[in-house]
Amino acid sequence: MVTDITHRSNDERSCGAVRQFALDLNAAMDEYDEEQPDEPLHLRIGINRGPVVAGIVGKTRFLYDLWGDAVNVATGSRMESSGLKGRVQVSQAVLYQTCHEFDYESRGKFAKKGLA
């Protein structure tokens, strides 16, 4: 999981930077696959934006975690799991922020199970 926490005045730039990171990550995986054809790695990436709650969990081994609908939409049984290998799937909120920087292809709508 990757997160970018920015001030609201930088929302558009931040969203584009995360989207570009996802493209760069897929390009790195393509290079790896060419060098290691017997051990290919494939990513399915989902990007969403919105409010989250963050915190540290644990008493002896501390873990940093994020919770909220913005996280739930991008992971689990939603965007990430329904994504295509080597592609980046974005929510409508990300599309609105980055449509002038990137070209998108519609995959249609998907159910947001368990979300209001």
Backbone as CSV, one residue per row, in Angstrom:
resi,resn,N_x,N_y,N_z,CA_x,CA_y,CA_z,C_x,C_y,C_z
1,MET,0.843,-1.159,0.000,0.000,0.000,0.000,0.899,1.236,0.000
2,VAL,0.505,2.202,-0.806,1.198,3.480,-0.881,0.205,4.550,-0.467
3,THR,0.673,5.510,0.276,-0.197,6.617,0.651,0.533,7.939,0.432
4,ASP,-0.231,8.956,0.154,0.317,10.294,0.006,-0.611,11.230,0.751
5,ILE,-0.117,11.827,1.779,-0.928,12.735,2.580,-0.445,14.148,2.278
6,THR,-1.319,14.919,1.682,-0.937,16.273,1.282,-1.955,17.282,1.775
7,HIS,-1.565,18.503,1.704,-2.468,19.602,2.001,-3.458,19.729,0.851
8,ARG,-4.676,20.111,1.132,-5.719,20.182,0.102,-5.328,21.023,-1.112
9,SER,-4.497,22.035,-0.940,-4.136,22.887,-2.065,-3.281,22.140,-3.089
10,ASN,-2.708,20.980,-2.704,-1.878,20.193,-3.616,-2.549,18.903,-4.069
11,ASP,-3.866,18.777,-3.889,-4.572,17.534,-4.212,-4.309,17.061,-5.637
12,GLU,-4.428,17.962,-6.593,-4.291,17.582,-8.000,-2.876,17.091,-8.296
13,ARG,-1.888,17.825,-7.847,-0.498,17.430,-8.075,-0.180,16.113,-7.377
14,SER,-0.659,15.954,-6.162,-0.412,14.744,-5.389,-1.038,13.531,-6.054
15,CYS,-2.260,13.658,-6.489,-2.965,12.556,-7.143,-2.235,12.144,-8.419
16,GLY,-1.777,13.090,-9.176,-1.016,12.794,-10.391,0.305,12.112,-10.081
17,ALA,0.947,12.506,-8.977,2.220,11.900,-8.593,2.033,10.433,-8.206
18,VAL,0.966,10.131,-7.491,0.685,8.734,-7.135,0.370,7.934,-8.390
19,ARG,-0.375,8.524,-9.304,-0.709,7.846,-10.565,0.565,7.588,-11.366
20,GLN,1.464,8.551,-11.424,2.723,8.372,-12.151,3.578,7.302,-11.477
21,PHE,3.584,7.270,-10.150,4.314,6.232,-9.420,3.802,4.847,-9.816
22,ALA,2.505,4.698,-9.947,1.920,3.412,-10.341,2.381,3.011,-11.745
23,LEU,2.424,3.968,-12.660,2.907,3.674,-14.014,4.376,3.271,-13.988
24,ASP,5.184,4.001,-13.207,6.604,3.684,-13.093,6.816,2.309,-12.464
25,LEU,5.996,1.976,-11.483,6.090,0.668,-10.837,5.781,-0.451,-11.826
26,ASN,4.762,-0.269,-12.639,4.451,-1.267,-13.669,5.572,-1.385,-14.693
27,ALA,6.182,-0.265,-15.063,7.308,-0.299,-16.006,8.486,-1.063,-15.395
28,ALA,8.739,-0.873,-14.106,9.817,-1.606,-13.427,9.517,-3.109,-13.408
29,MET,8.258,-3.467,-13.221,7.886,-4.891,-13.239,8.079,-5.490,-14.632
30,ASP,7.783,-4.711,-15.666,8.013,-5.175,-17.036,9.495,-5.437,-17.276
31,GLU,10.349,-4.533,-16.803,11.804,-4.725,-16.941,12.257,-5.973,-16.189
32,TYR,11.741,-6.151,-14.984,12.093,-7.333,-14.196,11.688,-8.612,-14.941
33,ASP,10.480,-8.613,-15.490,9.979,-9.786,-16.208,10.851,-10.131,-17.411
34,GLU,11.396,-9.106,-18.081,12.299,-9.359,-19.207,13.599,-9.988,-18.736
35,GLU,14.083,-9.541,-17.568,15.339,-10.067,-17.028,15.154,-11.418,-16.341
36,GLN,13.975,-11.674,-15.810,13.683,-12.913,-15.078,12.440,-13.583,-15.668
37,PRO,12.496,-14.058,-16.904,11.290,-14.598,-17.540,10.715,-15.838,-16.834
38,ASP,11.538,-16.540,-16.048,11.040,-17.723,-15.346,10.331,-17.379,-14.043
39,GLU,10.467,-16.138,-13.596,9.848,-15.709,-12.340,9.131,-14.369,-12.523
40,PRO,8.121,-14.317,-13.379,7.463,-13.030,-13.632,6.681,-12.537,-12.411
41,LEU,6.640,-11.232,-12.264,5.844,-10.581,-11.225,4.793,-9.720,-11.906
42,HIS,3.574,-9.807,-11.414,2.487,-9.017,-11.983,1.798,-8.244,-10.866
43,LEU,1.497,-7.001,-11.123,0.804,-6.155,-10.162,-0.588,-5.819,-10.668
44,ARG,-1.510,-5.712,-9.749,-2.839,-5.157,-10.015,-2.960,-3.985,-9.066
45,ILE,-3.035,-2.790,-9.612,-2.990,-1.585,-8.797,-4.328,-0.855,-8.854
46,GLY,-4.829,-0.474,-7.688,-6.031,0.337,-7.580,-5.711,1.613,-6.827
47,ILE,-6.139,2.746,-7.352,-5.874,4.037,-6.704,-7.201,4.732,-6.420
48,ASN,-7.327,5.192,-5.188,-8.496,5.947,-4.768,-8.015,7.119,-3.934
49,ARG,-8.884,8.045,-3.669,-8.545,9.174,-2.813,-9.703,9.452,-1.878
50,GLY,-9.382,10.023,-0.731,-10.414,10.360,0.231,-9.884,10.321,1.646
51,PRO,-10.748,10.631,2.599,-10.310,10.686,3.997,-10.032,9.294,4.564
52,VAL,-9.039,9.220,5.430,-8.692,7.977,6.114,-8.347,8.291,7.564
53,VAL,-8.319,7.245,8.363,-7.831,7.326,9.726,-6.552,6.517,9.763
54,ALA,-5.512,7.051,10.372,-4.235,6.359,10.453,-3.859,6.162,11.908
55,GLY,-3.128,5.086,12.154,-2.693,4.853,13.521,-1.677,3.746,13.618
56,ILE,-1.133,3.609,14.805,-0.166,2.562,15.085,-0.859,1.496,15.912
57,VAL,-0.669,0.239,15.514,-1.310,-0.890,16.163,-0.226,-1.772,16.771
58,GLY,-0.496,-2.320,17.947,0.420,-3.285,18.540,1.031,-2.810,19.838
59,LYS,1.496,-3.799,20.625,2.152,-3.495,21.898,3.634,-3.839,21.863
60,THR,4.000,-4.910,21.168,5.410,-5.290,21.097,5.983,-5.096,19.703
61,ARG,5.180,-5.283,18.707,5.596,-5.056,17.310,4.640,-4.033,16.718
62,PHE,5.115,-2.827,16.545,4.255,-1.746,16.095,4.066,-1.774,14.584
63,LEU,2.836,-1.577,14.155,2.496,-1.519,12.729,1.693,-0.251,12.470
64,TYR,2.019,0.412,11.378,1.282,1.593,10.958,0.212,1.128,9.978
65,ASP,-1.015,1.597,10.145,-2.094,1.150,9.274,-3.038,2.302,8.969
66,LEU,-3.797,2.135,7.893,-4.801,3.108,7.463,-6.151,2.414,7.380
67,TRP,-7.215,3.129,7.771,-8.557,2.589,7.690,-9.480,3.627,7.060
68,GLY,-10.516,3.157,6.416,-11.529,4.045,5.864,-12.005,3.568,4.510
69,ASP,-13.124,4.115,4.065,-13.695,3.717,2.774,-12.731,3.974,1.626
70,ALA,-11.918,5.036,1.705,-10.955,5.313,0.628,-9.973,4.155,0.471
71,VAL,-9.568,3.548,1.578,-8.668,2.389,1.539,-9.428,1.158,1.084
72,ASN,-10.623,0.954,1.615,-11.408,-0.242,1.290,-11.754,-0.332,-0.188
73,VAL,-12.007,0.799,-0.824,-12.337,0.790,-2.253,-11.118,0.380,-3.082
74,ALA,-9.927,0.828,-2.696,-8.721,0.567,-3.486,-8.144,-0.827,-3.262
75,THR,-8.546,-1.518,-2.214,-7.968,-2.827,-1.903,-9.057,-3.875,-1.724
76,GLY,-8.634,-5.056,-1.306,-9.573,-6.109,-0.939,-10.426,-6.572,-2.100
77,SER,-11.727,-6.651,-1.868,-12.623,-7.199,-2.889,-13.129,-6.127,-3.838
78,ARG,-12.421,-5.036,-3.940,-12.874,-3.951,-4.802,-11.904,-3.709,-5.954
79,MET,-11.309,-2.540,-6.053,-10.518,-2.162,-7.228,-9.307,-3.053,-7.479
80,GLU,-8.497,-3.269,-6.464,-7.263,-4.033,-6.667,-7.572,-5.434,-7.153
81,SER,-8.526,-6.101,-6.517,-8.805,-7.491,-6.879,-9.523,-7.624,-8.213
82,SER,-10.189,-6.584,-8.665,-10.869,-6.653,-9.962,-10.024,-6.052,-11.079
83,GLY,-8.833,-5.579,-10.735,-7.952,-4.955,-11.723,-7.311,-5.970,-12.654
84,LEU,-6.741,-5.470,-13.726,-6.034,-6.300,-14.692,-4.545,-6.255,-14.401
85,LYS,-3.868,-7.379,-14.589,-2.423,-7.427,-14.368,-1.716,-6.406,-15.258
86,GLY,-0.796,-5.668,-14.647,-0.028,-4.694,-15.405,-0.767,-3.421,-15.747
87,ARG,-1.945,-3.237,-15.171,-2.746,-2.036,-15.431,-3.003,-1.307,-14.128
88,VAL,-3.382,-0.045,-14.221,-3.708,0.759,-13.050,-5.175,1.124,-13.136
89,GLN,-5.928,0.733,-12.139,-7.351,1.041,-12.086,-7.545,2.187,-11.106
90,VAL,-8.303,3.207,-11.505,-8.503,4.375,-10.653,-9.986,4.581,-10.391
91,SER,-10.260,5.208,-9.259,-11.642,5.555,-8.927,-12.048,6.809,-9.698
92,GLN,-13.334,7.095,-9.661,-13.838,8.286,-10.336,-13.214,9.547,-9.737
93,ALA,-12.971,9.549,-8.439,-12.359,10.714,-7.788,-10.952,10.972,-8.333
94,VAL,-10.184,9.918,-8.565,-8.836,10.066,-9.129,-8.929,10.491,-10.588
95,LEU,-9.865,9.927,-11.311,-10.072,10.293,-12.714,-10.316,11.794,-12.844
96,TYR,-11.198,12.337,-12.016,-11.501,13.765,-12.079,-10.272,14.622,-11.798
97,GLN,-9.396,14.164,-10.903,-8.211,14.938,-10.549,-7.118,14.863,-11.605
98,THR,-7.073,13.790,-12.386,-5.918,13.563,-13.267,-6.276,13.398,-14.740
99,CYS,-7.518,13.631,-15.128,-7.942,13.368,-16.515,-7.212,14.241,-17.529
100,HIS,-6.715,15.399,-17.129,-5.993,16.265,-18.056,-4.527,15.847,-18.208
101,GLU,-4.023,14.972,-17.304,-2.629,14.525,-17.355,-2.452,13.148,-17.991
102,PHE,-3.469,12.294,-17.859,-3.363,10.904,-18.297,-4.547,10.537,-19.173
103,ASP,-4.327,9.565,-20.047,-5.412,9.014,-20.853,-5.976,7.804,-20.134
104,TYR,-7.291,7.682,-20.139,-7.957,6.579,-19.445,-8.846,5.804,-20.389
105,GLU,-9.059,4.568,-20.052,-9.945,3.671,-20.790,-10.988,3.168,-19.801
106,SER,-12.252,3.322,-20.132,-13.313,2.909,-19.221,-13.422,1.387,-19.165
107,ARG,-13.563,0.865,-17.962,-13.812,-0.565,-17.764,-15.231,-0.780,-17.271
108,GLY,-16.014,0.271,-17.215,-17.382,0.169,-16.718,-17.437,0.335,-15.214
109,LYS,-18.595,0.062,-14.654,-18.786,0.210,-13.215,-18.550,-1.120,-12.519
110,PHE,-18.199,-1.047,-11.241,-18.060,-2.244,-10.442,-18.751,-2.008,-9.096
111,ALA,-19.150,-3.096,-8.465,-19.855,-3.001,-7.180,-18.874,-2.702,-6.062
112,LYS,-19.239,-1.772,-5.207,-18.439,-1.483,-4.027,-19.044,-2.258,-2.865
113,LYS,-18.736,-3.534,-2.801,-19.304,-4.416,-1.778,-19.006,-3.915,-0.384
114,GLY,-20.033,-3.926,0.444,-19.858,-3.589,1.846,-19.680,-2.121,2.153
115,LEU,-19.857,-1.253,1.171,-19.699,0.179,1.393,-21.030,0.875,1.183
116,ALA,-21.214,1.940,1.908,-22.476,2.696,1.796,-22.525,3.482,0.514
